[in-house]
Amino acid sequence: MKIKVTSDSTCDLSAELIEKYDIGIFPLSVVLGEKFFKDGVDIVPKDIFEYVAKTGELPKTAAGSADEYAEFFKKNLEGHDFLIHVNISSLASSSHSAASKAAEEFGGKVKVIDSHALSTGQGLLVLKACDFALAGKSADEIVKDVNSLRPRVNTSFVPDALDYLHKGGRCSLAALIGAKVLKLHPMIAENAEGQLIAKKKYMGGMERCIRNYIADLKESFPDYDKSRCFITHSTADESLVELAKKCVAETFDFEQVIETVAGSIVTSHCGRNTLGVLFICN
């Protein structure tokens, strides 16, 4: 039985991983002014930063339509018995609704999963679906097993500044000013339902915050899946990324630590120098 795994571009997986596991990627759209761009195809995070610096406005993001998903599923289903698509959280985008509607056209051969996550939190579930497919599990078994992992995914990150979150309506002006004055950096985490919440606040420079953030992750999740971990950032300073790698290596015991750069969709909402350590808990 041949099973194809696909996902939205918001999974933030590298080109190497996408090629290695033959993952089909559906690009969501980024809108700069009146121009539409496809995430990971004809726009990169640098374009986002330049646009915001020039206009003072955030880009808009757009989900695909049911017709676009149907065309994508038809193409990726060729040569396969089943297709499993992992969507960005339904609380963050209408993508899951559109994909689910499109899947109805394929007589059960296309199965759509709401990841309840985004970025490489979503990507972790995509790779688990690939692992299960390679292990010979059926499509229904893969869907069941991936769904059982959803509440165990740690999707969290720490932004350097709250400007993008404020512009996007996710942070009040008072919180923005307070964060700048007091040098506060919240840990933004996704709860079990796929909703982003401010879980904790760190004070000081980003280096200190990253150390405390990673220490808190170990304290919160002492039992974890050691197979892989992502250090995902929005074009963060190299020194910050290297510090995160060092702290993860000293604190955890992952078999594989993968650095990834967030795509244009995620970058549009969090801004530069945001960094997260994402993994699955036991």
Order of alpha helices (4+ residues) and beta strands (2+ residues): beta-alpha-beta-beta-beta-alpha-beta-alpha-beta-alpha-beta-alpha-alpha-beta-beta-alpha-alpha-beta-beta-alpha-beta-alpha-beta-alpha-beta
